[in-house]
Amino acid sequence: MVSTHRGLAQIAKLRGVASDCEQVQNMVNSTISKIPNGTYEGQRKAQYNHTYKVNVTVKNGKLTKIALVSKAPSAAVKKQSDEAFATMIKQNKVNVDGKTSATWKDLVFDALDKSNTKR
């Protein structure tokens, strides 16, 4: 199950787009090219009350770097995040099939949502 990022859902509603999670994610995926150059921090509380933080760098409409900046609870979790972020960068989208959990997607969505303050 994929959770919906509240801020993006609210933006989607304001723009007349249904708040369905997949539609919101697709909207964000299609607007990455419009995000100003910069590095944005995302944050999400996940299982067992662990808070993850990520830095997402966008340059010339492309995801160029996504790095977990908080300590992962295990080497396996760190590997999972690295693989998920590499796939997002390669495909230049957040909503990638079968590779990313809701935690990693939500982290990146949170960071990209903060790009609205730079516009």
Secondary structure, DSSP 4 states (H G I P E B T S, - for coil): -PPPPHHHHHHHHHTT----HHHHHHHHHHHGGGSPSEEEEEEEE-GGGPEEEEEEEEETTEEEEEEE-SPPSSHHHHHHHHHHHHHHHHHT-S--TTT--HHHHHHHHHHHHGGGGG-
